[in-house]
């Protein structure tokens, strides 16, 4: 996986090699990178050299160091890192509206371009979503939902759509978890109708399914933001 580096190699070369693992997808967004000691051994560099390279990747937003938990991949490119920073200042509604645009186009294209194998994976992740929806393992549901949507994005055969979606990983995952706990949210609002439309290669139904589940998830936020629903002074 790594090329051996000479001891005198500058940290910039380590930076470049680690960056390739991130941009090439070998280190996935959200994953924890190997332990410092393991990286030092595989790269053949000192602790200071490795830490300097990692600090550089943290500064550009590709990695994030979490005290006591390790270092995690937060973006697949410097562009992704910039988008993540912008998304961190956005509201849940803004994130849902962006997801709406991406999901709608990807669903329509997936109807026309998906393979049978991709459809099987969608059905698999959809089943996992249903099984974990009411369970205690929040990450299991989040991962299943994320993998379902990424599979649809891949089936669209539009690399730019997929890159944008993966770039917005953190904010969209927060939205996924938040929506899971909205009172009255039902699984059958979204996934089954969407998967059925993709199975039947029906773009119009697929886009309608996206419209329905995004509006379902937006409604509580819109209601909460409505001044008419805010307590009046003195009440």
C-alpha positions in Angstrom: 0.0 0.0 0.0 2.9 2.4 0.8 6.2 3.1 -0.8 9.2 3.0 1.5 10.5 6.5 2.1 14.1 7.4 3.1 14.6 8.9 6.5 15.7 12.2 5.1 12.5 12.5 3.0 10.7 15.8 3.6 7.2 15.6 5.2 5.8 17.0 1.9 6.4 13.6 0.3 4.6 11.9 3.1 1.8 14.4 2.8 1.5 13.6 -1.0 1.4 9.8 -0.4 -1.3 10.1 2.3 -3.2 12.5 0.2 -3.3 9.9 -2.7 -4.8 7.3 -0.3 -7.6 9.8 0.5 -8.3 11.1 -3.0 -8.0 7.7 -4.5 -10.6 6.3 -2.2 -8.5 3.8 -0.4 -9.1 5.7 2.8 -12.9 6.3 2.8 -14.6 9.4 4.1 -15.6 8.8 7.7 -13.0 6.1 8.3 -10.2 6.3 10.9 -6.7 6.3 9.5 -4.2 3.7 10.7 -2.4 4.2 14.0 0.5 6.6 14.1 3.0 3.7 15.0 1.7 1.6 12.0 2.1 4.5 9.6 5.6 5.3 10.8 6.6 1.7 10.3 5.0 1.4 6.8 6.4 4.7 5.6 9.7 4.4 7.3 9.6 7.9 8.7 10.0 9.6 12.1 7.1 10.6 14.3 7.8 14.3 13.8 7.8 13.9 10.0 4.5 12.0 10.0 2.8 14.4 12.4 3.9 17.4 10.2 2.3 15.7 7.2 -0.9 14.9 9.0 -1.1 18.5 10.4 -1.0 19.7 6.8 -3.8 17.4 5.8 -5.8 18.6 8.8 -5.3 22.2 7.8 -6.7 21.7 4.3 -9.7 19.8 5.7 -9.0 16.3 4.5 -8.4 14.9 8.0 -9.8 15.7 11.4 -8.1 14.7 14.7 -10.4 13.8 17.5 -8.9 13.8 21.0 -8.8 10.3 22.4 -10.4 8.8 19.3 -7.9 9.1 16.5 -7.7 10.8 13.1 -10.5 10.6 10.6 -11.0 11.3 6.9 -13.4 14.1 6.5 -13.2 14.9 2.7 -12.0 13.2 -0.5 -10.5 16.3 -2.0 -9.6 19.9 -1.1 -12.8 21.0 -2.9 -14.8 18.6 -0.7 -13.2 20.2 2.3 -14.2 23.7 1.2 -17.8 22.5 0.6 -17.9 20.9 4.0 -16.8 24.1 5.6 -19.5 26.0 3.8 -22.1 23.3 4.7 -21.2 23.6 8.3 -22.8 27.1 8.2 -26.0 25.9 6.5 -29.3 24.9 8.1 -31.0 21.5 8.0 -33.5 22.8 5.5 -30.8 24.1 3.2 -29.1 20.7 3.4 -32.3 18.9 2.6 -33.0 21.2 -0.4 -29.6 20.5 -1.8 -30.1 16.8 -1.1 -33.4 17.1 -2.9 -31.7 18.4 -6.1 -29.0 15.7 -6.1 -31.3 12.8 -5.2 -33.9 13.7 -7.8 -31.5 13.8 -10.7 -29.6 10.7 -9.5 -32.8 8.7 -9.1 -34.0 9.6 -12.6 -30.7 8.6 -14.2 -30.4 5.4 -12.1 -33.7 4.3 -13.6 -32.2 4.4 -17.0 -28.6 3.3 -16.2 -28.7 0.9 -13.2 -27.5 -2.7 -13.5 -29.3 -5.7 -11.9 -26.4 -6.0 -9.4 -26.9 -2.4 -8.4 -30.6 -2.9 -7.9 -29.8 -5.9 -5.7 -27.5 -3.7 -3.5 -30.2 -1.0 -3.3 -32.8 -3.6 -2.1 -30.2 -4.9 0.4 -29.5 -1.5 1.9 -33.2 -0.7 1.9 -33.9 -3.8 3.9 -31.2 -2.9 6.3 -32.7 0.6 6.8 -36.1 -1.0 7.6 -34.5 -3.5 10.1 -32.5 -0.8 11.9 -35.0 2.1 11.8 -36.3 1.5 15.3 -33.2 -0.2 16.8 -30.7 1.2 19.3 -27.8 1.2 16.8 -28.0 4.6 15.3 -24.9 4.2 13.2 -26.3 1.0 11.6 -29.2 2.9 10.2 -27.1 5.9 9.2 -24.6 3.7 7.3 -27.4 1.7 5.6 -29.2 4.8 4.5 -26.0 6.4 3.3 -24.9 3.3 1.4 -28.3 3.1 -0.3 -28.1 6.7 -1.6 -24.5 6.3 -2.7 -25.4 3.2 -4.6 -28.1 5.2 -6.4 -25.6 7.9 -7.1 -23.2 5.4 -8.6 -26.0 3.9 -10.7 -26.6 7.3 -12.2 -23.2 6.9 -14.0 -22.6 10.6 -13.3 -19.3 11.0 -11.5 -19.8 14.6 -10.7 -23.1 13.9 -8.9 -21.3 11.2 -6.8 -18.4 13.5 -6.0 -20.7 16.2 -4.8 -22.7 13.8 -2.7 -19.7 12.3 -1.1 -18.3 15.8 -0.5 -21.4 16.7 1.5 -21.0 13.5 3.6 -20.9 15.0 7.1 -23.8 17.4 6.8 -26.1 15.0 5.0 -25.3 12.3 7.6 -26.3 14.7 10.3 -29.5 15.3 8.4 -30.1 11.5 8.1 -29.8 11.0 11.8 -31.9 14.0 12.7 -34.8 12.9 10.4 -34.7 9.4 11.9 -36.1 10.8 15.1 -38.8 13.1 13.8 -42.1 12.0 15.5 -44.4 10.3 13.0 -41.6 9.6 10.4 -42.4 6.4 8.6 -40.1 4.2 6.6 -42.6 3.7 3.9 -42.6 7.4 3.0 -39.4 7.1 1.0 -37.3 4.0 0.2 -39.8 1.4 -1.0 -41.5 3.8 -3.5 -38.1 4.9 -4.8 -36.7 1.4 -5.1 -39.9 0.2 -6.8 -39.6 3.1 -9.4 -35.9 2.3 -10.1 -36.7 -1.4 -10.4 -39.4 -0.5 -13.0 -37.1 2.0 -14.7 -39.7 4.8 -14.2 -37.9 8.2 -13.8 -41.1 10.1 -13.2 -42.1 7.9 -10.3 -38.6 7.9 -8.9 -38.5 11.7 -8.9 -41.9 11.8 -7.3 -40.7 9.5 -4.5 -37.8 11.8 -3.9 -40.2 14.8 -3.8 -42.4 13.0 -1.3 -39.7 12.0 1.2 -37.8 15.3 1.1 -41.1 17.2 1.7 -42.0 14.8 4.5 -38.6 15.5 6.2 -38.7 19.2 5.6 -42.2 19.7 7.0 -41.3 19.6 10.7 -38.5 22.1 10.1 -40.7 24.5 8.2 -43.3 24.3 10.9 -40.7 25.0 13.6 -39.5 28.0 11.6 -43.0 29.4 11.1 -43.4 32.6 13.3 -47.0 31.7 13.7 -46.0 28.7 15.7 -43.7 30.6 18.0 -44.9 31.4 21.5 -46.2 35.0 21.8 -44.6 37.4 24.3 -46.2 37.0 27.7 -47.7 33.6 26.9 
